[in-house]
Every structure is written in C-alpha cells, then in structure tokens.
Amino acid sequence: MRKVRNLVRIVILLGVLLLVFVSGCMPGMDGGCSGAQAQGWSGFAPYNGLICFGSMEGSVITLSPQARSEGKTFPAEAEWIYAIKTATPGSACGAMCAPSSAASGKGIYATPLVIGDLVLVGTYTGKIYALNANRGVVRWIYPREGFETVGAIVGNIVTDGTALYFGSANGKIYALDAVTGDFIWEFQTSDKIWTAPVLDNGIIYSGNYGGNVYAISAETGREVWSIKIPSAVASSLAVKDQLLYFGTFDRNLYAVDKADGTVKWKYQAGNWFWATPVIRDSTIYAACMDKKIYAIEAVGGKEIWQFEGDGQMVSTPAVTDKNVFVVSEKGTLYKLDITNGTKISSISVGYTVYGNPYAEGDMVYIYARDHKVYAVDTVKNTITWDFSSAIK
Amino acid sequence: MVDIWNVAILDPVLNGLIALSQMLWSNFGLAIIVLTIVVRIVLMPLTFRQTKSTKAMQELQPKMQELQKKYARDQKKLQQEMMRLYKEAGINPLGCMWPMLIQMPIWFALYLSIMQALAATPENLLILSQHLYPWDMVDQAIPLNENFLGLRLSQPDPTLAILVGLTMWVQQKMVTPPATDPRQQQMSSMTTMMMPLMFAFCTLSFPRGLALYWVVSSIIGIIIQYFVAGGWGYFTFPSFRQHQAQTQPQSATQKAAEQPSKALKEGSDKKKG
C-alpha cells in the first residue's frame, strides 16, 4: 500500500515537473523550454535627425535622440509610435489552430527603410507597412486587405528608389511599387528566405535556406543565374565591385562572382557568419558566431585581423572611418581600431543584443533584449540615455 | 547544472538527431522515427524485464483471486498475503512503471532537441548554433527541412495529441494489474489515466515532431508487450467490459477491483480445466 502511494507521489511529481518543464521554467535553459519567442531584432533607420526602429512589441517607433537626451516625455516633437495589429487567424486558440502559412509572433526583425516621407517596415506576420515618416500613420499595407500574408519577413527591404524588393519565409522574392505598394512581380525560390537581398546594377541577388543563390532581373523578375552551394545561406548578401559576399551554415564566408556565381574564395571560421558582411574600401568586416569579428581582404580573402569578444557576434557591425563598432550577444559594445582590430574601449548594456548597432557621430544606438534602446557615447564610454519600447 | 545537462545529454541527442536526418535524405520525420526505434532497442532489456514481470503477475492472478475470496473481510491480512505471494514469485508489482520513468530524461532531451533543431523562430536558430558540433554533416543539414508527409513538424497537432494519449493509455492498461482493494484500484486507475491525459494535454502545445516520437514509441511498446506477454495483458476492450458488466452485476468498485483481463480469465479457465 505504501509502495503504491509512493509511486503515485512519484508520478504526480514527475507530472508537475513535466508541466513546469514544458512551460519553460527550468532556470538557465536557453530560450525557455518551449523555444524562444519571435521577438524580433530590428536595427535603426536614420532620417531628419531621428532614428526609427521596429520594437519587440510590434510597434514602429521614431525617436529623437535630442529629445531623449533632454529627458522629455515620449512622444516629444517629431516622435511617434505606430502599433501594428498582429492578430492573425487562429490567434484566439494559439498556434494549434493557426494556418500553417502564418507566422505567429509580433516582433519586427527587419530594419525599417526610409524613402522620402515614407517609412517601410516588413513584419514577421508577413506584411509590409508604409507609414508617413512625419506622423506615423498608415499610407498603405501590402498585401491588401482580404488577401493572405506573404510569409514571415525577417530580412530587410531594399530599394532602387522606384521599387521595393524583399524576401519572405514562403521562399519568394517580391517586387512592389515603392510609392503605392502595388505588386510588380514575384520570384519563387526553392526554400525559405530569412535574409535580405542586395541590389546592384539592376540585378537582385538573394540566398535562401536551400543553399541557393539567385541573380534576378530587378525589372522583369526573371532569373539571370543561380548556384547551389553545399550549405544554406545564413547571412544577407553584400556586394562590392565584382563580388558578392555572404555567410553560410557550414561556417564559411563566401565570395562569388556576381556575373555568373563562380566561387572566388571562401573563408572558414568557427561558427556561422550570421551577420551581414560590411565592406569598406577593400576590406570586409564580418562578425561571426564564434565570438570573433574578422577583417578580410575583399579580393583575395586573406585575413587582416581578428578580434574576439565575450560572446557570439550576431549583429552586423557599424563601421565608420576610424572605428568598427560591434556588439556581442552578451550585450558588450566594442569600439575597435579599424586598421588593426585593437580594442579602444568596451561597455556593457547588461542584456542580450541581437539587433544591429547604429553609429552616428560619437553615439552608437543599441536595441537590447530588455526592450530598451541604449544610447552610448563612445568617447566618454557611457550610456547617456535609454528608452523602453514597452510603452502603450 | 544546465551545462552538465547540455553537454552530457542534450547536445549528443540534438547532434545525433540532426546527423541522422542528414543521413536519411534530409528527412527529419524519418530521423525521429529511427531514433525512437534506437531508444526502444536500448531500453529493450528493461522492457523485457517489465513484460516478464507483467506476465508472471497474470499467471499469479488465480491465486490472487483465491486470496481475495479468503480474506475478503481482512484487508490487512490480504495485503500481507499478497505481498508474500509476490515475494515468493520474485515479482515487483510496481515494476511496470519504471521503463516509463527511466525514459523521462530521454523525452526531455528529445523534446528540447526537436524544438531547437526545427528552429521555428530566428531566435531559436541562434540558440541552436550554441549546441552544434563542428561536423560537416550537421552543418549541411541546418536549417532542417521540417516537412514530413505534408505536415510541418514544428507545429502542434490536436489529432496527434489524441493519438499520444490513446496509445499511451493502451500501453499503460496492458501492464497495470487490477488492484484488489477498491481504494487501491481507484489510485491505480487514476495513475493509469493521469499520465496519458497529461501527455495528451501537453502535446496540444508540442511540435508534431515530439508527438510523432511518443506515438511511435507507444506503438512499439504495445507490439512488444503483445508478442512477449502473448496478448493484450490487462487491457480489456470496451465491448468485453460491457458484456461482463451485463453478466456480472456488481457494484462499480467491486467490478473494477475484481475484473480480470481476457487473457487472465483464459489462463484461469485453463488451470481450472
């Protein structure tokens, strides 16, 4: 009898443990037990002395660094917030009854794009919002009301001034009219796209999770060439002169000829090159998830220097004339000498950072996972102000 | 603690699963099924031991019924005699639960592996990078193809949740002997019902991949139990139960306490014959 009671107690205890485990309560477990939520990691888009970003709460926010440094109440003059409605079919009953095409999660991954007086934002729920840059009111939304969403948009939108181009998790690359949001063309690739395309001389280049890289005519949406590489494309693409650069899940940074996709060189590191490579002059600055940032010759692929931080380098570095600013996933901002990678200073915001830092003058802006924007004075090496995006 | 868990259990299961997926034509669903079979093979000695124990208990049932009749008015004596009988036969009456309990850490590891390997959100993909071995096979498999038989393995599925509960309940019923004491029977029934219900409930929010593991694992368990024990054990089909209820009108608790399984009854009849 006692044994039966003990057994029932054990079973009940295990049951409770299971529920606790499933609900994500085991301390220290990465991203909780039920997996990390799609919160987003938008970077910043500057315009008219303001900075615009997509928040983890699903809002588009324009901040005035001037007003924030003066401690004014938000929204001050020129500042605004637009809350994107994220309710998708099935939201009432959770993921279980949501359609398989829809992505749940209200965060915004793509950095907003500013064209004239329009702020354009792609959302994880698969929509493009065009907002008035001065007031934050909606001009248009794509897809139009009543039409299905296009699949999660994680990568940034790019433009040639007249059209917008972006990739989607449904494996398609879309072209829309930049002013009206009207559909121009779509191109179906072989797999999911979570990265941004790059535009150069009328050609759109994009990689996908099927290990393909495509060159597509921006005018017609027709394929110019495509290549298959051994692993999926992890980063957004960058282009400079004759070469395209991107990171892959087999821990390589690739350089391929933009004319025909021939692989010119590849550089292997200790983990994924997830961040978009940044090219300045003849050097590539590539942040890697092996906790290092590499400076590599753009043409030959030879390493110039490397710097190791205290955590994975997930976000794309901000590169200025003299410095490289890179943030580790642990939330430490490093100011490096661009010529040799020597650390000049570092400061921690104390929270995980996935979003790209933005550098302007002496200031670097960081959006951390505690839902706060931090303004770091890189000369004084201090945080001058912070702003919580968790506002109503 | 978490580091030990990651290094010793989670990371090997996760990387093994991803490598297996790459070997099986980038089919993650197939990798889950193969891993399930591997896990069941590893646990086979335990399963056999438990199945033998169940079978021995079935054989003891006629004697147990005799004891029930003999000590119907003295529950304490009945318990003592039953325990003596179990001891003499070298049976642990609670042994049927151990394979399930031992599998718990494997389920946890598999649950996390499936969640992380499928990387349903960009954040999950970043977390995944911290657990991967630098193997070409693993690198080339990432990100995994989550489609299996037209279903997305990262999404929950109510149909699979019901299947998880049902198969687990059948498996539990096959190995749980009926208790003689009504209170004991009530607790035993609660235990048999609670686990499958709990798992089915949890599966409503689990990805299909994990539900697939549970369903396949339970089906393999049922098959092993069926062939090794030579039948459905203590599991009785509803029609049989109804028929029995009509022919033996008794109180609900008595019925539950004394109801032998079909196999048990057959065994008892043979001995009487």
Interface residues (C-beta under 8 A of the other chain):
Chain A: M1 K3 V4 R5 L7 V8 I10 V11 I12 L14 G15 L18 L19 F21 V22 M26 P27 G28 M29 D30 G31 C33 S34 G35 A36 Q37 A38 Q39 W41 G94 A95 M96 A98 S100 G105 Y109 V154 K192 W194 Y209 P230 S231 A232 F249 D250 R251 G270 N271 W272 W274 M289 Q312 V314 E329 Y354
Chain B: M1 V2 Q79 P93 L94 M97 L101 M104 F108 Y111 L112 M115 Q116 A120 T121 P122 E123 N124 L125 L126 I127 S129 Q130 H131 P134 D136 D139 Q140 I142 P143 R152 Q155 P156 D157 P158 A179 D181 Q184 M187 S188 M190 T191 M194 M195 M198 C202 L204 S205 F206
